[in-house]
Amino acid sequence: MEIKQNYNLIKLNTFGISVNAKFFVELNSEKDLAELFSLPEFKDNKKIFLGGGSNVLFTKDFDGIVVLNKLKGMEITKEDAENVLIKAMGGELWHDLVIYAVNKGYWGIENLSLIPGTVGAAPMQNIGAYGAELKDTLFNVEAFEIETGEKKTFTKEECELDYRDSIFKNKAKGKYFISAVTLKLSIMPKPNISYKILSEYLEKTRRTATLKNISDAVAEIRKSKLPDPKIIGNAGSFFKNVFIGETKLRELQKNYPNILHFEEEGIIKIPAGWLIEQCEWKGKRVGNVGVHDKQALVLINYGGATGAEIIELANKIITSVKEKFGLELMPEVNIV
Ligand code: EPU
């Protein structure tokens, strides 16, 4: 295990922001972890664990140690007539796990196709898309407590998963290193095409809701709306969607009778992308940064941007939405 100094992170965050970390180390096995925890560079410094770097915005050089999770492996740990348990190590790419499951005929994560990032990062913010979220299939999470080096298994309930949220972003923030995730997938077909955009797309392309077709359709929709971070720097949705109650909706409808909203389990979702579009930010460019022209939730680094420029744009958007609708946008991305 080699600890590097003054290490540039531009290739390790999908926003493509150029900052340096005081220390950097790649973690390739759980064995390395025990060694790492005892090193002064680790013990005496601030730390960040990175997976795919697809949900982080660096605003300045990081005065601490960045640990890149490269733990690999996927295996079926249990199987019965109805379900399988699949354990995947944290450094695996999330989409590779989806492909593995789809190829084997296991249902449950096909709607989460092509989400960037790693398996270990998935529970952090309970990744979700197209009517599914990690919470629907998560079985447990293995994590090492940083202070003691002890391995702990969190049941799904203990992960306190919520919309783009978990215990690892709140109470347990910075306290654990997620090493592996186990999912419970279904051998029985369980197509979930509740998300209107997905069902309409399948219909339009005349495809039935098979496992492979759903996965392909989600991948195609994502590719058409979301910029490829290999080509253009971004971290997917920069903001969370906004959830309000009936009273607030009725109040808003007085001024905005056509306000886009979706009812989900008794609460009302206002798509943040719609709000941003109404404030005329969609497709706008300001210097090196901008708002994606096909999905206003996505902020873009056209090249050479600093994290501070992205933050400045984000703040302007937050202010516009607040002034027009009285609603507060919250960043979804982790700002470091
Ligand atoms: N919309 C607009 N204008 C826009 C963008 C969206 O009017 O610029 C409208 C769409 O027409 C649609 C609604 O808003 O009626 C919802 O749009 P979309 O299906 O694209 O989803 P979203 O709510 O904007 C969320 C997730 C995405 C995920 C999609 C699909 C969050 C913060 N984002 O976006 O996740 O892919 O649903 O399920 O919840 C991510 O987290 O990085 C991410 C990309």
Boltz pocket constraint, residues with backbone or C-beta under 6 A from the ligand:
constraints:
  - pocket:
      binder: B
      contacts: [[A, 128], [A, 129], [A, 130], [A, 131], [A, 197], [A, 225], [A, 226], [A, 235], [A, 236], [A, 237], [A, 238], [A, 239], [A, 240], [A, 241], [A, 260], [A, 271], [A, 272], [A, 273], [A, 274], [A, 277], [A, 282], [A, 292], [A, 294], [A, 295], [A, 296], [A, 297], [A, 332]]
      max_distance: 6.0
